[in-house]
Amino acid sequence: MTPSDSCGKLVAALTSVAREQELLSLVQPLLQETCLACLRAFFGALEARCPESPSDVSLRREQLLCKAMGKMLQVSEVRSLVGQKDRQLWAAGLARSVARHPNDHEIQVNAQWALAQVLGIRQTLEVAKPFFASSAAMSAFLWTAADTREDLDWASQKILISSALQAIPDAPRDTQQRCFELIGVRLSAENTAKPESAESERECLAAESVQVLVRSIGYGLEQGSLEGRVSAEKAAEALWKVCRGSLEEPRCCARAQQRLLALETEQKVLQFALQSVRLGTSQQETTLQRYFLDLLVVIKGLPIIIHMLPNSASADSNGGSLQWSILKALEYIPDFQACEGVHAVRAVVTVVGETPSCLLLEQSVRVLAHLMEGIQFQLQALFGSSREEAIEALRSGAEKVLRFILRFKDLRDGRWPTKSATALKAAAYADDISRKALATSEALKEALHQRIKRSCERHDSNTYWELHSTFALSVALWGVTNTLTFLQDALATRDTLSMKGRHDFIQAMCRVLAYEEGLEPGDAVAIVKVALHTTQLLQELGELSEADTLGSLAALLGCAMSGLDGLGEAVAQMDQAAKVLVHLLEITLQMDNINIVSEACWGVCSASSKEAQAAALGKAGAIERLEVVAQKMVTRAVNGGKRRDEAEALTEALEGLGRLRGGTLSPAISVIRDCGQLSVQVACLRALNNLLDDGVKVQDASEADVICTSCVALLNGTTQQDERVR
């Protein structure tokens, strides 16, 4: 048995024991001592070179020892055992192995990998850099660097990326693939570098990489082998990341895209690449099609994809056709003109038949939802025939989605296609005729009730979001009061729901209604009634301390309070609602959950936007509770909390205090004077900005001076790319 085999068994035992609490105290100390003893023995053997041994035997021994150390040190439980003295000693020994054998592939791969576990990739680069003239040393480092996401300063990244670009043409296929991975990670458009000069250099390198990557795609596919296709896919993925960032959240590296647009030969390579996998049905070929289609969008724009859709073949049961790839590409088109969206909706509605496979049906709905939302957001800027065409596209899209819902639910136990409620909601908000048609559809009503019922009965990881999207659609079609009946009915028959199911139901309903803008007074009264009843019921059941439900109830109650008009029945409800809301805030203060505290503070802040509500909350003790929140958030932020979470809660607390104290900036001004911590300063400025937008006045020159001083300090201390400053 080789050292790497034996150490593998030992490490496996250690990590397994670490997961078994009953065994942990019994054998973990012994296993830890054994692991350390093995590592020290391996290092001792590595240093104790044997001149009398044949050179090939000595080399093989060194290879095995480096591999064994790397295998052990890559496990976090083992690394945590190693002290600083051992780290320094072992790093020096491994560095000597790297220097002794610059041309030996096994030594370079294993010694550099072990070294990276001990020192990190930054210092490994410094050790390996003098030997980059050796292809073995460079390939080993690229291999190691591609497997780590450790941050590097820009100077080190630049050397690394440049080395990868230079190595690609002559490197072995597996090393090429590592280079592609490394380039994709380090040059991704979603990355930002500081300072701005580094960002400019990053974009230049990204543009330089385009030609290398596209040619690698063509070369890989020309080989006609499985290995060539894998290499082409890696290069295509890297090229996509360089140009757009990621498949899920596309961004833009303008210089890389301009480079791609300028290279006519490279465009032809991409089109050839797409044609070469057009008839493929494997998952790998589908992925390749997806990358190529996305990159063609960069070159030719959305119309080229729309034009290809009618000519695509029907998708098979695995979604492995060109049609499937086109639909996947359409789903993530980040920006498009309304007219392009209209043409795309027409194409999808026309091309996808009435009885597609469930996989293709669901993908078609996801695309329609994306396109219809984009058209809805741009509708206000459209006039005349352009507006009419957009509305007609929304109507035809909604009709198609509804038919697909009715087909899908029968095949999938009441489930709806993903994003189907989003698509119908977009049509309903954009076009009153669509809304009325959907609202009067008995088939849709039945499907909606069935979806709620079956989702609660299944109660799986999708339940919350299924309920959330269903309730949001219900509000769009039938209004707030009718949607509330779902919650009332569910609580009236509470024994039919599990405790977790009940809380998912309440949370989904609360979060949908809490963010509903422009509540009518009648809707506000109805929501307050249901929220108070729900709170009382949970208290009786001993379930009021469920964190997520508590926060969502507080948010809903605060939002509804802000809609009360202070007349008739609403007057009696206001004081009771204020007391319950403050009570909910009090409970959240006892929890170590900043998101829930922030949600509850948002509820209080929303409710305090009107004078009568602010008075009721002040009487109920809201001011004192928000002061406690503000102090707690400042302390946590200063002492190294998550900072972003604390800042959000602090913003809500300070904004609420300003409103509850009669419309003043003094609470935020006081904190901004006393605490210079960045996230605290940003939270204060956000609160001040919101209060100023609501019409609160700066009282004197000293307040104005504090605000201006803080803004200038933040702008001087951060870059304009910092999201918090923006």
N, C-alpha and C positions, 0 to 999 in steps of 0.2 A: 504494500500500500504506500503511495507517495505521500509526502508531507501535506500536499494540498488536500488529498482525500481524507487523511486523518483529522486535519484541522477543520475540514468541512463538517465532519460528524460532531466534533466538539462544539463548534459554533452553533450548529443546529440544536444541540442539547441545551446550550445556554439560552438561546432565544426561546425555545419551547418552555423551559422552566420559568422564564421571566413572565410567561402568560398564565402560569398555574400558581395561584396564590398559596395553595396548600403546600406545595413543594418549595416555594421560594425561599423560606427561611431555613429549610433543611439543607439544601444542596447548592444554592446559588453561590455562597461564599467560596465553597470548594471549587466549583466550576470556574469562577472568576480567577481564583489563584492559578488554576491549571491553564487557563487561556493565557494569562500573563506569562506564566512559566514557559509555555510553548513558544510564544512570540520572542521571549528573551533567548530561548535556546536556538530558534531559527536564526536570529540575528547573530548570535555568537558563532554559529556554524557559517554564516555568510561571511563574517569577518575572518574566520580561521581558515584562510586559503591553504591548500595542500600542494606545495610545489612538486612533491613526488608523484602525485596522481597524473595520469595522462590528461592532456589538455582538454580532450573532448569530454572526459568524465567530469573534470572540474567545472567545465562550462555547463554541462547538464545539471550538475548539482546546484550551481548558482541560479540557473533558470527555475528549478523547482522551489528553491528557498524563497526567491522573490515572489513567485506565484502564491506560495503558501501564506506569506505575510500579507499580500494584497487581498487574498480571499478572506482572511480573518479581519483585517482592518476595515474592510468595506461594510462591516456590520456595526451599526451604531452602538449596540450594547457592548461590543468589544472596544471600540474606540473610546468610549467613556471611561474605560478602566486605565487608559494609558496616561501616565503623568508627563509633565513637561520635560523632565530630564530624559526619560525614555524616548519621547518624541524627537528631541534634538539629536540624540545619539543615533537613533534608527534612520532619521532623515539623512544624516551625514553618511552613514554606511550605504544607503540606497543610492545616494547621489554618486558615490564612488563607483557603484556597479554601473550606473548609467554612463559614467565617463570612461570606464574600462572597456566597455563593449558597445561603442556607438553604432556599429553595423549589425549587431545581433538583434533580430526581430523579437525573439522571446524575452530577452533581458530588457529591452527597451519597453515593450508593452507592460510586462509585469512589474518591473522596478518603478516605472513612471506612475503606474496605477497605484501601487503601494505608497509611493511618495505623495501622491495627491491626497490620499486618505490621511496621511500624517500632517502635511504642511498646507494643503489646499492648492488649488490650481494656479494661483498667482505665483507662489514660490516655485512650484513645479516648472512653470514656464521659464523662470530664471535659471533653473538647473539645466533644463533641456535645450534652451536656446543656443548655446555655443555649439551644439552638435547637429543643428538643423541642416547642415550640408549633407548629412547622412539621411537617405530616404527612410531608413528604419526608425531613426530617432524622431523625424518629423511625423511620419505616419503614426507612430505610437502616441505622440503627444496629441495629434488631432483626434485620434481615437479616444483618448482619455478626456480631452476637453469637451468632446461632443456628448459625453455621458454625464457631465456635470452642469448644473445651472448656477454655479457659484458666480457671484458678481465679480467683475473685473474693472479696473480703471480703463479709461478709453485707450490709453497708449498701449496697454497689454492686449486689449481686444483688437486693436488695429493690426498689431503684429500677427495675432492669431488668424484673423480673417484673411489678411494678405497672404499668409503662408498657405492657407487652405486653397485660395484661388490659384496660387502658383502650382500647388501639388496636384490639382485635379487632372490635367491632361495626361500625365504619365503615371499616376498612382494606380495601384491594384484596385479592382472593382469595390472590394469591401471598404478600402480606405476612401475611395471616392464618395461612397454613400455617407461615410462619417463626415466628410467635408461638407456635403450638401446639408446634413442635419445641423452642423455647426453654423454654417452661413445662415440658414433659416432662423435659428435661435438668436444669433447675435446681430443680424441685420434686419430682423422683422420690423415692419412698418409700425407695429404697435409699441415698439421700444422708443424711449426718448433718452437722449444723452445730455449731460451738462458738462461744461458750459455750452453756449450756443455754437461756438467754433467746432466743438466735437460733434454736434448734431449735423453741421454742414459737412464735415468729413465723413460721417456715417452715411449720409445721402450720396456722396460721391462714390464711396465704396459700393453702396447698394446698386448704383447705376452701372459701375464697372462689372459687378457680378452678373448682371442680366445676360450679357452675351455668352459668358461662360456657361451659365445654367441652361440657356436655351439650346446651345450646341450639344450639351451633355444629354438633354432630352432626346434630341434627334439621333445621336450616336447610340444611345441605349436601345431605342426602338428599332434601329436598323439592324441590330444584332439578331433580332428575331427569337431570342431566348428568354426564358423566365427570369434569369439573373439580369438581363438587359432591361426588361420591363420594370423590375424592382428598382433598378438604378434610375430609370426614367421617372418613375413615380417620386422617388426621393428628390430628384432635381426639380420636378414640377412643383412639389410641395414647398421646397425652398424658394423657388421663384415666386410662388403665390405669396408667401410670407413677406418676402422682400418688397413686393409691389403693393400688397393689400393688408398685411398684418396677420389675420387669422380668418378661418372659414366662418366662425361664429360671430365675430365682431370686425367686419372688414373696415380697414382704414385706408390711408393713402400715403405712399412715398412718391411724391410728385416727380422727383428726378428719375427714379427707377422706371416709372410708367412712361415718362417722356422718352427715356432711352429705348424702351421696348417699342414704342410707337415709331421711333426713328429708324429702326432696323428692319428694313423690308425683308431681308433674307430670313431673319428670325421669325417674323410673322408667318412666312411660308412654312417654316419648320413646325410651328405650332399647328397650323392647319393640316399639315401632313401627319403630325402626331395624332390629331383627333381622328383623321380618316383611318389611321392604322388600327385604332381600337374601337371603331364605330360599331362593329358587329360583335364585339366581345360580350360575354355574359358573366364573367367572373367578377367577384367583388373588387379585386385589384384593378381590373380594366375599367369598372364603373368609377372607381376613385380617380383613375387617370383621366377619364372623360370629364369628370367634374372639374378637375384642375384646369384642363385645357379650355373648357367652355368659359370658366371664370376669367382666364387670361385673355381669351378672345373678346370678352366684354370690355376689358381694358383697352384693347386695340380698336375694336369696331363699334363698341357701344351695345346697348340693349337690343336694338333692332336686329342685329345679326342672329341673336338667340331666338327672337320671336319668329324670324324668317325660317329658322331650321325646324321649329316645332312641328308644323304641319307635315313635314317630310320624314319625321322620325317614326321608327317602328313601334308597335305596341309593346309595352313592357311585359316581360315574363313574370312569373310568380316571385322571382328573386329580385325584381326591380333592376335587372341587369342590362337594360337597353339604352340606346341613345335618348329616348324619350324620358326615361327616368333621370338620366344625368342632366338633361336640359331643365327639368322641373326642379332638381336640387339646386342648380345654378340660379334659377329664377328666384328661389326662396331667399337667397342672401344678397340680391342686388341692393346695395346700400342706398343709392340715390338714383332716382329716375324722374323724368318729366311726366306730368299727368297724361299727356297724349300717348307716351310710350306705354304707360301702365294700362291705358284703355285698350291699345292694340294687343297687349299681352293677355289681358283678361279675355278678350274675344277669342284669342288663339286657344287658350286653355279650355274655355267653355266649348269650343267647336271640336277640338282635337280629341280630348279625353271623352271616351264614350260613356254611356249610361250604366254599364255594368263592368267597370274595371275591377281588377283585383283590389283587395282591401288595402294593400300596400300602396298601390298607385293612386287609389281613391284618396287616401289620407294625405299623400304628398301633394296631390292636386289642390286639396283644400288648404293646406299650409301656404301654397303659392298664392292662391286666390286671396287669402286673408292678408298676406303681405302686400299684394298689389292694391287691394281695395282700401286698406288703411292709408297707403300712400296717396291714393286718389282723393280720399276723404279729406286729408290734411291740406291738400292743394285746391280744394273745390272753391273756396272763397275767392281765389284769385282768377277763376275762370269765368268767362262771359260768352254769351251767344251760343253758337253751334258747339264750341269746345266744351262748354258746361253741359249742354244737352247730351253730347256723346259720353261724357264722364258719368252722368247720372244713369244713362242707359246701360253702360258697362257695369255699374254697381248693381242695378236691378237684375241683369242677366246673371251676374256672379252670385247674387243672393239666391236666385232661383236654383242655380246649379248646386250650391252648397246645401240648400234645404233638401233637395232630392238625394244628395249623397248622405246627409244625416239620416234620413229615413231608411236608406239601404243599409248603412253601416250599423245602425243600432240593432237591426234584426239579426245581423251576422255576429255582433260582438256584445251581446248581453246588455243592451241598453247604453253602451258607450257611444260617444260621438267622436268623429274625427278630430284630431288635434287642431286647434285654432278655428274650428267651425263657428263657435259662438262669437269669436272676435270678428270674423268676416261678416256675419249677420248684423252685429252691432254697428260696424262701420257703415253698412248700407242704411240701417235704421236712423242713425244720427245725421246722415248726409241727405236723405231723401224721405220726405213724409209719406209719399206713396208706397215706397218700400216698407216703411215702418208699419203702415196700416195693413198692408198685405200680409206681412209676417204676423202681426198681432192678431189678425182674424183667422189665421191658419189653425184649424183644430188639430191637424196632424202634428204641427210644431208644438202646440200646447201639450199634447199627449206625450210626445218625445221628450219634452223638457221635464215633465213630472216623472217619467220613467227614468231619466238620467239621474235625477236627484235621489229617487228611491233606491235604485240599484247601486249607485255610488256609495250611499250610506250603508247598505247591506254588505257590500264587499269590504269597505273601509280599508283601502290599501294606500300606498304612497301617493297615488294620484287623487285621492278623494278631496283634499282641501282645494286644489286648483280646479278640479271639475266643478265643485260647488261654487267657487269664486267666479269663474267665467259664466256659469249658468245664471247666477244671481245678477251679474252685471248686464247680461242680455235681457233678463226679465225687467230690470229697471228701464232699459232703453225702450222696450216694447210696451210695458204695461204700467210703468211708474213705480214710485217708492212704496205707496200704501199697499198695492197689490202684492208686491214682492215681500213685504213684511209678513204676509199671511203664511209664507212657507216656514218662517221661524216660529210663528205662533202655533202652527199645527204641529211642528216637530216637538216643541216643548210641552204641548198639551198631551202628547202621547210619548212622553220621555222614556218609558220603559222599552220602546222599540229601538232605541239607540244605545250603543255602548257609551261609556263615559268619554272615551277618546273621540268617538263619532260625534257626540253632542258638542264637544268643544270645537272640533273642526267646523261643524255647522255654524256655530255662533261666531267664530272668528271670521269665517268667510263672509257671512252676512254683514257683520260689523264693519269690516274693512271696505267692502263695496259701498255701503251707504255713507261711511264716514268721509269718503272723498268725493261724494256727489256734490257738485257745485250748484248754488242757487236753489236751496231747498225752499219750497213753499211753506208758509206758516202751518198749514194743515198737515203736511208731511212731517214737519219738525215735531208737532204735538204727538203724532202717531209714533214717531221713532222714540221720543222720550218715554212714552208710556211703555213700549215694548222693552226698551233698555232697562228701565227701572224694574219691570216685572222679571226680566231675565236675571238681573243682579240679585233680586230677592230669592229667586228660585235656586240659584247657585249657592247662595249663602245657606239656604235650608239643606241643601245636599252636601254642604261642607266642601264645595269645589271652587270657592271664590278665589283661592290662592293660585289657581292655574295661571301661570305667568302670561302666556300669549293671549288667553281669553281676557284676562284682567286689563292688559294694555289696549286691546281692540275695543273693549266695552267703554273704557275711559275716552278713547278717541271718538267713538260714535256719540257718546253722551255729550261731550263738549261740542262737537260739530252740530248736533241737533239743538242744543241750547242756544247757539248763536243764531238759529233760525226762528226762535220764538219771538212773537211780536209784542209780548207784554200785555196782552189783552185777554180778558175772560179766563178760560181754563188754563191758558199758558202761565198766568200769574201764579196760580197755586202750584203748578208743576215746577216753576223756576227754582224756588227755595229748596224743594225736595231734591231736585236734580243737582243743585249746587252742593248740597250736603253729601250726596252719594258720590259725586265726582271727586270731591276732596278726600272722602274716605278711600276711594280707589287709589288715589295718588299716595295716600298715607301707606297703604299696603305695599305699593311698588317700592317705596323707600326702604322697606325691610328686605328687599330682594337684591341679589348681586347680578342684576340683568339690566344693563344700561339701555338696551333697545326698548325694553318695556317701560322704563322710566321716561325715556324720550317720547314714547307714544302717549303716555298719560299726560306729560307736560304739554304736548301738542294739543290734546283735548282741552286742557285748562286754558291754554293760550287762545284757541279758537273761540271758546265760550266767552272770554273776557273782551272780545272785540266790540261789544256793545255796553253801554253805560249800566243798564239795569242788571244785566248778567254779571258784569264786573262787581257791582255792589253786592249781589247775592253771594258770589264766590268769596269776596273779601270777608263778609260776615261769617261764612262757613269755615274760615281759616286757611284759605288758599295761599295768602301772601306768606304766612309763616312756613308753609310746606314748600313753596317754591324757593324761599330763601335757603332752606336746608338743602334742596336739590342743587342750587347754584354753588353753594359752598362745597358740597360733596364732589361735584363735577370738577371744580377748580383743583381741589386736592388730588383727585385721581389723575387728572391730566398732568399736573406738575410732578407727581410721583411715578410717572411712566405707565399710565394706562394705555388703552388703544388710541386715545387722543381724538381720532375722528369721531368715535361713538360719543365720547364725553363732550366733544364740541357741539354735536347736534343737540344733545339733551340740554347743554348750557344755553344754547341759542334760544330754545323754546322757553326755558325757565326765565331768562332775562327779559325776553320779549313779553312774556306773561306778566312779570312783575311791573314792567313799565306801564302796561295797560291797567292793571289792578290798582296802581297808585295814582290813577287819574290822568294818565297820558304823560309820562315823563321818561327822559333818557337817563336819569340819574343812576338806576341800578347797574346798567351796562357801563356807564362812565366810571362808576366807582370801581368795578372789577378791572376795567382796562387800565386804570391808574395803578392798581395794586399788584397786578400780575403781568409780567412781560412774556410769559410762555406763548409760543407761536399759536398753538391751537386755541388757546384761551382768547388771545387777541382777535383771531379770526372769528370765533364764536360771538364775541362782543360786537364786532363790526357788522356781522350778519343781523344780529338783533337790532342794532341801531338802524341799519338800512331798512329793515321791515317796519320799524316804528316810524321812521321818517316818511316812508311811502304811505303810511296810514294817516299822515297829517300831524304827527307829534312834532312840536317845534323845539328847536335849540333854544335854551333859556338865556344863555349869555355867552360872552366871548370865550370864557374859560372852557366851556363844554366844546365849543367849536375847535378850540386849540387842541384839546385832548384828541378829538377825532382825527384832525388833520395830521397831528404828530404820529399817531398810531399808523395811519395809512402810509405815510412817507417811510416810516421805519420798516413796515412790512414789504413795501415795494423795493426798498434798498437791500433788504436782507434775503429776498427770494427772487426767483426768476419768474417771468411772465408765464412760463409753462406750468407753474404750480397751480393746481386746480383750486386750492383753497383761496389763493389770492385773486384769481379770476372771479 
